[in-house]
Amino acid sequence: MKQDTFKYVFATVIALTLSSGGTALHLAGQPTMTDAQTRLFDSAIATWTTGTAAVVGLLGSRLGNHDEED
């Protein structure tokens, strides 16, 4: 059960991180942005940064618990 929970959490974090990164890349390619797009871009960058740290943290905790049974 613990294994399934980790997979669901990891997949969710990856999906949110990649979608926010894609949004940031798309908005970064715009010649001009409105105020709303600028706020969305800032939020996407923040989510990308947080998500990347979460992925590293999840993988690190998973590797640190390799001797425990799931």
CHARMM-style PDB file with segment names, atoms N, HN, CA, C and O in Angstrom:
ATOM      1  N   MET     1       0.824  -1.196   0.000  1.00  0.00      PROA
ATOM      2  CA  MET     1       0.000   0.000   0.000  1.00  0.00      PROA
ATOM      3  C   MET     1       0.867   1.259   0.000  1.00  0.00      PROA
ATOM      4  O   MET     1       0.560   2.244  -0.672  1.00  0.00      PROA
ATOM      5  N   LYS     2       1.952   1.203   0.766  1.00  0.00      PROA
ATOM      6  HN  LYS     2       2.202   0.403   1.312  1.00  0.00      PROA
ATOM      7  CA  LYS     2       2.854   2.350   0.829  1.00  0.00      PROA
ATOM      8  C   LYS     2       3.474   2.630  -0.538  1.00  0.00      PROA
ATOM      9  O   LYS     2       3.684   3.784  -0.913  1.00  0.00      PROA
ATOM     10  N   GLN     3       3.764   1.554  -1.276  1.00  0.00      PROA
ATOM     11  HN  GLN     3       3.594   0.617  -0.971  1.00  0.00      PROA
ATOM     12  CA  GLN     3       4.342   1.679  -2.613  1.00  0.00      PROA
ATOM     13  C   GLN     3       3.366   2.396  -3.548  1.00  0.00      PROA
ATOM     14  O   GLN     3       3.768   3.277  -4.309  1.00  0.00      PROA
ATOM     15  N   ASP     4       2.091   2.022  -3.492  1.00  0.00      PROA
ATOM     16  HN  ASP     4       1.764   1.307  -2.874  1.00  0.00      PROA
ATOM     17  CA  ASP     4       1.090   2.658  -4.353  1.00  0.00      PROA
ATOM     18  C   ASP     4       0.928   4.140  -4.030  1.00  0.00      PROA
ATOM     19  O   ASP     4       0.814   4.963  -4.938  1.00  0.00      PROA
ATOM     20  N   THR     5       0.916   4.479  -2.760  1.00  0.00      PROA
ATOM     21  HN  THR     5       1.008   3.809  -2.023  1.00  0.00      PROA
ATOM     22  CA  THR     5       0.778   5.877  -2.355  1.00  0.00      PROA
ATOM     23  C   THR     5       1.942   6.702  -2.884  1.00  0.00      PROA
ATOM     24  O   THR     5       1.741   7.806  -3.391  1.00  0.00      PROA
ATOM     25  N   PHE     6       3.148   6.177  -2.772  1.00  0.00      PROA
ATOM     26  HN  PHE     6       3.310   5.280  -2.360  1.00  0.00      PROA
ATOM     27  CA  PHE     6       4.317   6.894  -3.282  1.00  0.00      PROA
ATOM     28  C   PHE     6       4.190   7.118  -4.784  1.00  0.00      PROA
ATOM     29  O   PHE     6       4.480   8.211  -5.271  1.00  0.00      PROA
ATOM     30  N   LYS     7       3.765   6.112  -5.512  1.00  0.00      PROA
ATOM     31  HN  LYS     7       3.530   5.225  -5.116  1.00  0.00      PROA
ATOM     32  CA  LYS     7       3.634   6.242  -6.969  1.00  0.00      PROA
ATOM     33  C   LYS     7       2.616   7.308  -7.347  1.00  0.00      PROA
ATOM     34  O   LYS     7       2.851   8.087  -8.271  1.00  0.00      PROA
ATOM     35  N   TYR     8       1.486   7.353  -6.642  1.00  0.00      PROA
ATOM     36  HN  TYR     8       1.295   6.720  -5.892  1.00  0.00      PROA
ATOM     37  CA  TYR     8       0.460   8.352  -6.937  1.00  0.00      PROA
ATOM     38  C   TYR     8       0.948   9.765  -6.627  1.00  0.00      PROA
ATOM     39  O   TYR     8       0.735  10.691  -7.410  1.00  0.00      PROA
ATOM     40  N   VAL     9       1.594   9.917  -5.494  1.00  0.00      PROA
ATOM     41  HN  VAL     9       1.767   9.165  -4.858  1.00  0.00      PROA
ATOM     42  CA  VAL     9       2.113  11.235  -5.122  1.00  0.00      PROA
ATOM     43  C   VAL     9       3.194  11.664  -6.104  1.00  0.00      PROA
ATOM     44  O   VAL     9       3.203  12.810  -6.553  1.00  0.00      PROA
ATOM     45  N   PHE    10       4.091  10.766  -6.437  1.00  0.00      PROA
ATOM     46  HN  PHE    10       4.083   9.835  -6.072  1.00  0.00      PROA
ATOM     47  CA  PHE    10       5.177  11.089  -7.352  1.00  0.00      PROA
ATOM     48  C   PHE    10       4.629  11.455  -8.737  1.00  0.00      PROA
ATOM     49  O   PHE    10       5.082  12.426  -9.342  1.00  0.00      PROA
ATOM     50  N   ALA    11       3.667  10.691  -9.236  1.00  0.00      PROA
ATOM     51  HN  ALA    11       3.299   9.902  -8.744  1.00  0.00      PROA
ATOM     52  CA  ALA    11       3.085  10.978 -10.548  1.00  0.00      PROA
ATOM     53  C   ALA    11       2.376  12.333 -10.548  1.00  0.00      PROA
ATOM     54  O   ALA    11       2.454  13.075 -11.527  1.00  0.00      PROA
ATOM     55  N   THR    12       1.694  12.650  -9.467  1.00  0.00      PROA
ATOM     56  HN  THR    12       1.631  12.047  -8.671  1.00  0.00      PROA
ATOM     57  CA  THR    12       0.995  13.931  -9.374  1.00  0.00      PROA
ATOM     58  C   THR    12       1.981  15.091  -9.357  1.00  0.00      PROA
ATOM     59  O   THR    12       1.777  16.094 -10.040  1.00  0.00      PROA
ATOM     60  N   VAL    13       3.046  14.953  -8.578  1.00  0.00      PROA
ATOM     61  HN  VAL    13       3.212  14.138  -8.024  1.00  0.00      PROA
ATOM     62  CA  VAL    13       4.055  16.017  -8.501  1.00  0.00      PROA
ATOM     63  C   VAL    13       4.734  16.201  -9.859  1.00  0.00      PROA
ATOM     64  O   VAL    13       4.962  17.331 -10.290  1.00  0.00      PROA
ATOM     65  N   ILE    14       5.051  15.113 -10.522  1.00  0.00      PROA
ATOM     66  HN  ILE    14       4.866  14.195 -10.171  1.00  0.00      PROA
ATOM     67  CA  ILE    14       5.678  15.196 -11.849  1.00  0.00      PROA
ATOM     68  C   ILE    14       4.743  15.886 -12.840  1.00  0.00      PROA
ATOM     69  O   ILE    14       5.174  16.750 -13.604  1.00  0.00      PROA
ATOM     70  N   ALA    15       3.458  15.506 -12.827  1.00  0.00      PROA
ATOM     71  HN  ALA    15       3.108  14.805 -12.206  1.00  0.00      PROA
ATOM     72  CA  ALA    15       2.500  16.103 -13.766  1.00  0.00      PROA
ATOM     73  C   ALA    15       2.357  17.600 -13.538  1.00  0.00      PROA
ATOM     74  O   ALA    15       2.374  18.378 -14.492  1.00  0.00      PROA
ATOM     75  N   LEU    16       2.216  18.008 -12.287  1.00  0.00      PROA
ATOM     76  HN  LEU    16       2.202  17.376 -11.512  1.00  0.00      PROA
ATOM     77  CA  LEU    16       2.068  19.437 -11.992  1.00  0.00      PROA
ATOM     78  C   LEU    16       3.342  20.212 -12.324  1.00  0.00      PROA
ATOM     79  O   LEU    16       3.278  21.333 -12.827  1.00  0.00      PROA
ATOM     80  N   THR    17       4.489  19.617 -12.044  1.00  0.00      PROA
ATOM     81  HN  THR    17       4.541  18.706 -11.635  1.00  0.00      PROA
ATOM     82  CA  THR    17       5.761  20.281 -12.320  1.00  0.00      PROA
ATOM     83  C   THR    17       5.971  20.458 -13.824  1.00  0.00      PROA
ATOM     84  O   THR    17       6.362  21.532 -14.281  1.00  0.00      PROA
ATOM     85  N   LEU    18       5.710  19.409 -14.579  1.00  0.00      PROA
ATOM     86  HN  LEU    18       5.392  18.536 -14.208  1.00  0.00      PROA
ATOM     87  CA  LEU    18       5.906  19.498 -16.029  1.00  0.00      PROA
ATOM     88  C   LEU    18       4.901  20.442 -16.695  1.00  0.00      PROA
ATOM     89  O   LEU    18       5.246  21.170 -17.625  1.00  0.00      PROA
ATOM     90  N   SER    19       3.668  20.422 -16.215  1.00  0.00      PROA
ATOM     91  HN  SER    19       3.388  19.831 -15.459  1.00  0.00      PROA
ATOM     92  CA  SER    19       2.677  21.322 -16.823  1.00  0.00      PROA
ATOM     93  C   SER    19       2.986  22.788 -16.501  1.00  0.00      PROA
ATOM     94  O   SER    19       2.802  23.660 -17.350  1.00  0.00      PROA
ATOM     95  N   SER    20       3.450  23.060 -15.289  1.00  0.00      PROA
ATOM     96  HN  SER    20       3.599  22.352 -14.599  1.00  0.00      PROA
ATOM     97  CA  SER    20       3.813  24.448 -14.972  1.00  0.00      PROA
ATOM     98  C   SER    20       5.080  24.865 -15.719  1.00  0.00      PROA
ATOM     99  O   SER    20       5.207  26.021 -16.124  1.00  0.00      PROA
ATOM    100  N   GLY    21       5.999  23.949 -15.899  1.00  0.00      PROA
ATOM    101  HN  GLY    21       5.895  23.011 -15.570  1.00  0.00      PROA
ATOM    102  CA  GLY    21       7.192  24.257 -16.689  1.00  0.00      PROA
ATOM    103  C   GLY    21       6.851  24.534 -18.145  1.00  0.00      PROA
ATOM    104  O   GLY    21       7.417  25.440 -18.757  1.00  0.00      PROA
ATOM    105  N   GLY    22       5.932  23.759 -18.697  1.00  0.00      PROA
ATOM    106  HN  GLY    22       5.472  23.023 -18.200  1.00  0.00      PROA
ATOM    107  CA  GLY    22       5.485  23.984 -20.072  1.00  0.00      PROA
ATOM    108  C   GLY    22       4.773  25.313 -20.222  1.00  0.00      PROA
ATOM    109  O   GLY    22       4.956  26.024 -21.210  1.00  0.00      PROA
ATOM    110  N   THR    23       3.962  25.637 -19.236  1.00  0.00      PROA
ATOM    111  HN  THR    23       3.813  25.059 -18.433  1.00  0.00      PROA
ATOM    112  CA  THR    23       3.271  26.936 -19.255  1.00  0.00      PROA
ATOM    113  C   THR    23       4.272  28.077 -19.208  1.00  0.00      PROA
ATOM    114  O   THR    23       4.140  29.057 -19.941  1.00  0.00      PROA
ATOM    115  N   ALA    24       5.273  27.951 -18.347  1.00  0.00      PROA
ATOM    116  HN  ALA    24       5.381  27.155 -17.752  1.00  0.00      PROA
ATOM    117  CA  ALA    24       6.292  28.997 -18.244  1.00  0.00      PROA
ATOM    118  C   ALA    24       7.067  29.138 -19.554  1.00  0.00      PROA
ATOM    119  O   ALA    24       7.353  30.252 -19.993  1.00  0.00      PROA
ATOM    120  N   LEU    25       7.404  28.012 -20.172  1.00  0.00      PROA
ATOM    121  HN  LEU    25       7.172  27.107 -19.815  1.00  0.00      PROA
ATOM    122  CA  LEU    25       8.119  28.073 -21.451  1.00  0.00      PROA
ATOM    123  C   LEU    25       7.267  28.716 -22.537  1.00  0.00      PROA
ATOM    124  O   LEU    25       7.759  29.517 -23.332  1.00  0.00      PROA
ATOM    125  N   HSD    26       5.997  28.361 -22.563  1.00  0.00      PROA
ATOM    126  HN  HSD    26       5.597  27.710 -21.918  1.00  0.00      PROA
ATOM    127  CA  HSD    26       5.106  28.942 -23.563  1.00  0.00      PROA
ATOM    128  C   HSD    26       4.985  30.455 -23.373  1.00  0.00      PROA
ATOM    129  O   HSD    26       5.086  31.217 -24.335  1.00  0.00      PROA
ATOM    130  N   LEU    27       4.772  30.875 -22.155  1.00  0.00      PROA
ATOM    131  HN  LEU    27       4.689  30.257 -21.374  1.00  0.00      PROA
ATOM    132  CA  LEU    27       4.622  32.308 -21.894  1.00  0.00      PROA
ATOM    133  C   LEU    27       5.935  33.063 -22.104  1.00  0.00      PROA
ATOM    134  O   LEU    27       5.927  34.229 -22.499  1.00  0.00      PROA
ATOM    135  N   ALA    28       7.057  32.399 -21.841  1.00  0.00      PROA
ATOM    136  HN  ALA    28       7.064  31.452 -21.520  1.00  0.00      PROA
ATOM    137  CA  ALA    28       8.351  33.057 -22.048  1.00  0.00      PROA
ATOM    138  C   ALA    28       8.592  33.364 -23.523  1.00  0.00      PROA
ATOM    139  O   ALA    28       9.341  34.285 -23.852  1.00  0.00      PROA
ATOM    140  N   GLY    29       7.966  32.603 -24.404  1.00  0.00      PROA
ATOM    141  HN  GLY    29       7.358  31.855 -24.137  1.00  0.00      PROA
ATOM    142  CA  GLY    29       8.132  32.823 -25.834  1.00  0.00      PROA
ATOM    143  C   GLY    29       7.215  33.881 -26.412  1.00  0.00      PROA
ATOM    144  O   GLY    29       7.291  34.165 -27.607  1.00  0.00      PROA
ATOM    145  N   GLN    30       6.360  34.466 -25.609  1.00  0.00      PROA
ATOM    146  HN  GLN    30       6.298  34.235 -24.638  1.00  0.00      PROA
ATOM    147  CA  GLN    30       5.444  35.494 -26.092  1.00  0.00      PROA
ATOM    148  C   GLN    30       6.191  36.819 -26.280  1.00  0.00      PROA
ATOM    149  O   GLN    30       6.992  37.198 -25.426  1.00  0.00      PROA
ATOM    150  N   PRO    31       5.943  37.517 -27.371  1.00  0.00      PROA
ATOM    151  CA  PRO    31       6.641  38.786 -27.588  1.00  0.00      PROA
ATOM    152  C   PRO    31       6.288  39.833 -26.530  1.00  0.00      PROA
ATOM    153  O   PRO    31       7.166  40.542 -26.038  1.00  0.00      PROA
ATOM    154  N   THR    32       5.025  39.925 -26.190  1.00  0.00      PROA
ATOM    155  HN  THR    32       4.313  39.349 -26.590  1.00  0.00      PROA
ATOM    156  CA  THR    32       4.601  40.827 -25.110  1.00  0.00      PROA
ATOM    157  C   THR    32       3.563  40.082 -24.277  1.00  0.00      PROA
ATOM    158  O   THR    32       2.802  39.263 -24.793  1.00  0.00      PROA
ATOM    159  N   MET    33       3.547  40.382 -22.984  1.00  0.00      PROA
ATOM    160  HN  MET    33       4.165  41.047 -22.566  1.00  0.00      PROA
ATOM    161  CA  MET    33       2.600  39.723 -22.097  1.00  0.00      PROA
ATOM    162  C   MET    33       1.743  40.766 -21.400  1.00  0.00      PROA
ATOM    163  O   MET    33       2.201  41.865 -21.087  1.00  0.00      PROA
ATOM    164  N   THR    34       0.495  40.400 -21.164  1.00  0.00      PROA
ATOM    165  HN  THR    34       0.123  39.507 -21.418  1.00  0.00      PROA
ATOM    166  CA  THR    34      -0.393  41.260 -20.391  1.00  0.00      PROA
ATOM    167  C   THR    34      -0.039  41.099 -18.915  1.00  0.00      PROA
ATOM    168  O   THR    34       0.780  40.255 -18.552  1.00  0.00      PROA
ATOM    169  N   ASP    35      -0.655  41.907 -18.080  1.00  0.00      PROA
ATOM    170  HN  ASP    35      -1.320  42.593 -18.375  1.00  0.00      PROA
ATOM    171  CA  ASP    35      -0.411  41.788 -16.642  1.00  0.00      PROA
ATOM    172  C   ASP    35      -0.835  40.419 -16.115  1.00  0.00      PROA
ATOM    173  O   ASP    35      -0.151  39.831 -15.278  1.00  0.00      PROA
ATOM    174  N   ALA    36      -1.957  39.920 -16.604  1.00  0.00      PROA
ATOM    175  HN  ALA    36      -2.513  40.398 -17.284  1.00  0.00      PROA
ATOM    176  CA  ALA    36      -2.434  38.603 -16.172  1.00  0.00      PROA
ATOM    177  C   ALA    36      -1.460  37.501 -16.596  1.00  0.00      PROA
ATOM    178  O   ALA    36      -1.198  36.574 -15.830  1.00  0.00      PROA
ATOM    179  N   GLN    37      -0.931  37.602 -17.802  1.00  0.00      PROA
ATOM    180  HN  GLN    37      -1.144  38.355 -18.424  1.00  0.00      PROA
ATOM    181  CA  GLN    37       0.039  36.614 -18.266  1.00  0.00      PROA
ATOM    182  C   GLN    37       1.332  36.686 -17.456  1.00  0.00      PROA
ATOM    183  O   GLN    37       1.951  35.658 -17.177  1.00  0.00      PROA
ATOM    184  N   THR    38       1.732  37.876 -17.086  1.00  0.00      PROA
ATOM    185  HN  THR    38       1.230  38.710 -17.313  1.00  0.00      PROA
ATOM    186  CA  THR    38       2.936  38.037 -16.267  1.00  0.00      PROA
ATOM    187  C   THR    38       2.741  37.389 -14.897  1.00  0.00      PROA
ATOM    188  O   THR    38       3.645  36.721 -14.394  1.00  0.00      PROA
ATOM    189  N   ARG    39       1.575  37.579 -14.294  1.00  0.00      PROA
ATOM    190  HN  ARG    39       0.840  38.122 -14.703  1.00  0.00      PROA
ATOM    191  CA  ARG    39       1.288  36.957 -13.000  1.00  0.00      PROA
ATOM    192  C   ARG    39       1.264  35.434 -13.142  1.00  0.00      PROA
ATOM    193  O   ARG    39       1.788  34.721 -12.286  1.00  0.00      PROA
ATOM    194  N   LEU    40       0.656  34.938 -14.221  1.00  0.00      PROA
ATOM    195  HN  LEU    40       0.231  35.517 -14.916  1.00  0.00      PROA
ATOM    196  CA  LEU    40       0.619  33.501 -14.470  1.00  0.00      PROA
ATOM    197  C   LEU    40       2.028  32.950 -14.682  1.00  0.00      PROA
ATOM    198  O   LEU    40       2.360  31.872 -14.190  1.00  0.00      PROA
ATOM    199  N   PHE    41       2.844  33.688 -15.411  1.00  0.00      PROA
ATOM    200  HN  PHE    41       2.575  34.564 -15.811  1.00  0.00      PROA
ATOM    201  CA  PHE    41       4.237  33.285 -15.640  1.00  0.00      PROA
ATOM    202  C   PHE    41       4.989  33.189 -14.318  1.00  0.00      PROA
ATOM    203  O   PHE    41       5.709  32.217 -14.085  1.00  0.00      PROA
ATOM    204  N   ASP    42       4.831  34.179 -13.457  1.00  0.00      PROA
ATOM    205  HN  ASP    42       4.247  34.968 -13.646  1.00  0.00      PROA
ATOM    206  CA  ASP    42       5.496  34.162 -12.153  1.00  0.00      PROA
ATOM    207  C   ASP    42       5.027  32.970 -11.307  1.00  0.00      PROA
ATOM    208  O   ASP    42       5.830  32.324 -10.634  1.00  0.00      PROA
ATOM    209  N   SER    43       3.736  32.692 -11.349  1.00  0.00      PROA
ATOM    210  HN  SER    43       3.083  33.217 -11.896  1.00  0.00      PROA
ATOM    211  CA  SER    43       3.199  31.544 -10.608  1.00  0.00      PROA
ATOM    212  C   SER    43       3.718  30.229 -11.175  1.00  0.00      PROA
ATOM    213  O   SER    43       4.040  29.308 -10.424  1.00  0.00      PROA
ATOM    214  N   ALA    44       3.799  30.144 -12.490  1.00  0.00      PROA
ATOM    215  HN  ALA    44       3.537  30.892 -13.100  1.00  0.00      PROA
ATOM    216  CA  ALA    44       4.296  28.918 -13.128  1.00  0.00      PROA
ATOM    217  C   ALA    44       5.760  28.676 -12.772  1.00  0.00      PROA
ATOM    218  O   ALA    44       6.157  27.539 -12.520  1.00  0.00      PROA
ATOM    219  N   ILE    45       6.557  29.730 -12.750  1.00  0.00      PROA
ATOM    220  HN  ILE    45       6.234  30.654 -12.955  1.00  0.00      PROA
ATOM    221  CA  ILE    45       7.967  29.587 -12.368  1.00  0.00      PROA
ATOM    222  C   ILE    45       8.076  29.138 -10.910  1.00  0.00      PROA
ATOM    223  O   ILE    45       8.895  28.279 -10.582  1.00  0.00      PROA
ATOM    224  N   ALA    46       7.257  29.715 -10.045  1.00  0.00      PROA
ATOM    225  HN  ALA    46       6.592  30.413 -10.312  1.00  0.00      PROA
ATOM    226  CA  ALA    46       7.282  29.333  -8.628  1.00  0.00      PROA
ATOM    227  C   ALA    46       6.860  27.876  -8.452  1.00  0.00      PROA
ATOM    228  O   ALA    46       7.462  27.145  -7.665  1.00  0.00      PROA
ATOM    229  N   THR    47       5.829  27.454  -9.180  1.00  0.00      PROA
ATOM    230  HN  THR    47       5.340  28.048  -9.819  1.00  0.00      PROA
ATOM    231  CA  THR    47       5.378  26.068  -9.090  1.00  0.00      PROA
ATOM    232  C   THR    47       6.421  25.118  -9.650  1.00  0.00      PROA
ATOM    233  O   THR    47       6.640  24.043  -9.092  1.00  0.00      PROA
ATOM    234  N   TRP    48       7.065  25.497 -10.739  1.00  0.00      PROA
ATOM    235  HN  TRP    48       6.886  26.370 -11.193  1.00  0.00      PROA
ATOM    236  CA  TRP    48       8.129  24.688 -11.325  1.00  0.00      PROA
ATOM    237  C   TRP    48       9.275  24.502 -10.321  1.00  0.00      PROA
ATOM    238  O   TRP    48       9.778  23.393 -10.140  1.00  0.00      PROA
ATOM    239  N   THR    49       9.674  25.584  -9.684  1.00  0.00      PROA
ATOM    240  HN  THR    49       9.266  26.485  -9.832  1.00  0.00      PROA
ATOM    241  CA  THR    49      10.772  25.528  -8.722  1.00  0.00      PROA
ATOM    242  C   THR    49      10.412  24.653  -7.527  1.00  0.00      PROA
ATOM    243  O   THR    49      11.206  23.815  -7.102  1.00  0.00      PROA
ATOM    244  N   THR    50       9.218  24.851  -6.991  1.00  0.00      PROA
ATOM    245  HN  THR    50       8.572  25.533  -7.337  1.00  0.00      PROA
ATOM    246  CA  THR    50       8.771  24.053  -5.856  1.00  0.00      PROA
ATOM    247  C   THR    50       8.621  22.583  -6.245  1.00  0.00      PROA
ATOM    248  O   THR    50       9.012  21.693  -5.491  1.00  0.00      PROA
ATOM    249  N   GLY    51       8.059  22.339  -7.414  1.00  0.00      PROA
ATOM    250  HN  GLY    51       7.741  23.063  -8.027  1.00  0.00      PROA
ATOM    251  CA  GLY    51       7.875  20.963  -7.882  1.00  0.00      PROA
ATOM    252  C   GLY    51       9.187  20.243  -8.103  1.00  0.00      PROA
ATOM    253  O   GLY    51       9.310  19.059  -7.790  1.00  0.00      PROA
ATOM    254  N   THR    52      10.163  20.945  -8.639  1.00  0.00      PROA
ATOM    255  HN  THR    52      10.063  21.907  -8.894  1.00  0.00      PROA
ATOM    256  CA  THR    52      11.477  20.336  -8.846  1.00  0.00      PROA
ATOM    257  C   THR    52      12.110  19.953  -7.510  1.00  0.00      PROA
ATOM    258  O   THR    52      12.692  18.876  -7.381  1.00  0.00      PROA
ATOM    259  N   ALA    53      11.997  20.823  -6.533  1.00  0.00      PROA
ATOM    260  HN  ALA    53      11.524  21.698  -6.637  1.00  0.00      PROA
ATOM    261  CA  ALA    53      12.513  20.503  -5.196  1.00  0.00      PROA
ATOM    262  C   ALA    53      11.751  19.336  -4.582  1.00  0.00      PROA
ATOM    263  O   ALA    53      12.341  18.499  -3.900  1.00  0.00      PROA
ATOM    264  N   ALA    54      10.448  19.275  -4.820  1.00  0.00      PROA
ATOM    265  HN  ALA    54       9.968  19.955  -5.375  1.00  0.00      PROA
ATOM    266  CA  ALA    54       9.649  18.170  -4.284  1.00  0.00      PROA
ATOM    267  C   ALA    54      10.034  16.844  -4.923  1.00  0.00      PROA
ATOM    268  O   ALA    54      10.101  15.826  -4.234  1.00  0.00      PROA
ATOM    269  N   VAL    55      10.287  16.839  -6.217  1.00  0.00      PROA
ATOM    270  HN  VAL    55      10.233  17.666  -6.776  1.00  0.00      PROA
ATOM    271  CA  VAL    55      10.710  15.614  -6.898  1.00  0.00      PROA
ATOM    272  C   VAL    55      12.035  15.127  -6.326  1.00  0.00      PROA
ATOM    273  O   VAL    55      12.198  13.941  -6.043  1.00  0.00      PROA
ATOM    274  N   VAL    56      12.977  16.047  -6.158  1.00  0.00      PROA
ATOM    275  HN  VAL    56      12.845  17.011  -6.388  1.00  0.00      PROA
ATOM    276  CA  VAL    56      14.275  15.673  -5.584  1.00  0.00      PROA
ATOM    277  C   VAL    56      14.090  15.150  -4.164  1.00  0.00      PROA
ATOM    278  O   VAL    56      14.717  14.162  -3.780  1.00  0.00      PROA
ATOM    279  N   GLY    57      13.243  15.801  -3.390  1.00  0.00      PROA
ATOM    280  HN  GLY    57      12.734  16.603  -3.701  1.00  0.00      PROA
ATOM    281  CA  GLY    57      12.978  15.355  -2.027  1.00  0.00      PROA
ATOM    282  C   GLY    57      12.317  13.991  -1.985  1.00  0.00      PROA
ATOM    283  O   GLY    57      12.685  13.154  -1.161  1.00  0.00      PROA
ATOM    284  N   LEU    58      11.356  13.754  -2.850  1.00  0.00      PROA
ATOM    285  HN  LEU    58      11.057  14.434  -3.519  1.00  0.00      PROA
ATOM    286  CA  LEU    58      10.691  12.452  -2.890  1.00  0.00      PROA
ATOM    287  C   LEU    58      11.662  11.343  -3.283  1.00  0.00      PROA
ATOM    288  O   LEU    58      11.673  10.268  -2.683  1.00  0.00      PROA
ATOM    289  N   LEU    59      12.471  11.620  -4.294  1.00  0.00      PROA
ATOM    290  HN  LEU    59      12.462  12.493  -4.781  1.00  0.00      PROA
ATOM    291  CA  LEU    59      13.450  10.606  -4.704  1.00  0.00      PROA
ATOM    292  C   LEU    59      14.493  10.374  -3.617  1.00  0.00      PROA
ATOM    293  O   LEU    59      14.909   9.239  -3.382  1.00  0.00      PROA
ATOM    294  N   GLY    60      14.909  11.438  -2.962  1.00  0.00      PROA
ATOM    295  HN  GLY    60      14.570  12.359  -3.153  1.00  0.00      PROA
ATOM    296  CA  GLY    60      15.877  11.292  -1.886  1.00  0.00      PROA
ATOM    297  C   GLY    60      15.323  10.498  -0.720  1.00  0.00      PROA
ATOM    298  O   GLY    60      16.029   9.672  -0.142  1.00  0.00      PROA
ATOM    299  N   SER    61      14.078  10.735  -0.368  1.00  0.00      PROA
ATOM    300  HN  SER    61      13.504  11.407  -0.837  1.00  0.00      PROA
ATOM    301  CA  SER    61      13.477   9.983   0.734  1.00  0.00      PROA
ATOM    302  C   SER    61      13.262   8.534   0.337  1.00  0.00      PROA
ATOM    303  O   SER    61      13.361   7.630   1.167  1.00  0.00      PROA
ATOM    304  N   ARG    62      12.969   8.321  -0.927  1.00  0.00      PROA
ATOM    305  HN  ARG    62      12.888   9.055  -1.601  1.00  0.00      PROA
ATOM    306  CA  ARG    62      12.767   6.949  -1.409  1.00  0.00      PROA
ATOM    307  C   ARG    62      14.081   6.182  -1.387  1.00  0.00      PROA
ATOM    308  O   ARG    62      14.110   5.013  -1.003  1.00  0.00      PROA
ATOM    309  N   LEU    63      15.157   6.823  -1.793  1.00  0.00      PROA
ATOM    310  HN  LEU    63      15.133   7.773  -2.105  1.00  0.00      PROA
ATOM    311  CA  LEU    63      16.460   6.150  -1.791  1.00  0.00      PROA
ATOM    312  C   LEU    63      16.962   5.936  -0.363  1.00  0.00      PROA
ATOM    313  O   LEU    63      17.645   4.951  -0.083  1.00  0.00      PROA
ATOM    314  N   GLY    64      16.628   6.846   0.524  1.00  0.00      PROA
ATOM    315  HN  GLY    64      16.073   7.646   0.296  1.00  0.00      PROA
ATOM    316  CA  GLY    64      17.047   6.713   1.914  1.00  0.00      PROA
ATOM    317  C   GLY    64      16.343   5.592   2.655  1.00  0.00      PROA
ATOM    318  O   GLY    64      16.841   5.120   3.677  1.00  0.00      PROA
ATOM    319  N   ASN    65      15.191   5.158   2.156  1.00  0.00      PROA
ATOM    320  HN  ASN    65      14.786   5.541   1.326  1.00  0.00      PROA
ATOM    321  CA  ASN    65      14.414   4.113   2.799  1.00  0.00      PROA
ATOM    322  C   ASN    65      14.506   2.790   2.064  1.00  0.00      PROA
ATOM    323  O   ASN    65      13.596   1.968   2.169  1.00  0.00      PROA
ATOM    324  N   HSD    66      15.575   2.562   1.325  1.00  0.00      PROA
ATOM    325  HN  HSD    66      16.315   3.229   1.239  1.00  0.00      PROA
ATOM    326  CA  HSD    66      15.674   1.357   0.513  1.00  0.00      PROA
ATOM    327  C   HSD    66      15.775   0.077   1.337  1.00  0.00      PROA
ATOM    328  O   HSD    66      15.475  -1.001   0.825  1.00  0.00      PROA
ATOM    329  N   ASP    67      16.184   0.168   2.585  1.00  0.00      PROA
ATOM    330  HN  ASP    67      16.427   1.044   3.001  1.00  0.00      PROA
ATOM    331  CA  ASP    67      16.318  -1.039   3.405  1.00  0.00      PROA
ATOM    332  C   ASP    67      15.018  -1.403   4.125  1.00  0.00      PROA
ATOM    333  O   ASP    67      14.928  -2.478   4.719  1.00  0.00      PROA
ATOM    334  N   GLU    68      14.008  -0.525   4.082  1.00  0.00      PROA
ATOM    335  HN  GLU    68      14.081   0.348   3.599  1.00  0.00      PROA
ATOM    336  CA  GLU    68      12.733  -0.818   4.694  1.00  0.00      PROA
ATOM    337  C   GLU    68      11.846  -1.563   3.703  1.00  0.00      PROA
ATOM    338  O   GLU    68      11.933  -1.353   2.493  1.00  0.00      PROA
ATOM    339  N   GLU    69      10.996  -2.431   4.231  1.00  0.00      PROA
ATOM    340  HN  GLU    69      10.925  -2.601   5.214  1.00  0.00      PROA
ATOM    341  CA  GLU    69      10.077  -3.136   3.361  1.00  0.00      PROA
ATOM    342  C   GLU    69       8.824  -2.304   3.160  1.00  0.00      PROA
ATOM    343  O   GLU    69       8.329  -1.665   4.089  1.00  0.00      PROA
ATOM    344  N   ASP    70       8.309  -2.322   1.909  1.00  0.00      PROA
ATOM    345  HN  ASP    70       8.711  -2.842   1.155  1.00  0.00      PROA
ATOM    346  CA  ASP    70       7.099  -1.553   1.584  1.00  0.00      PROA
ATOM    347  C   ASP    70       5.874  -2.411   1.716  1.00  0.00      PROA
ATOM    348  OT1 ASP    70       4.762  -1.938   1.484  1.00  0.00      PROA
TER     349      ASP     70
END
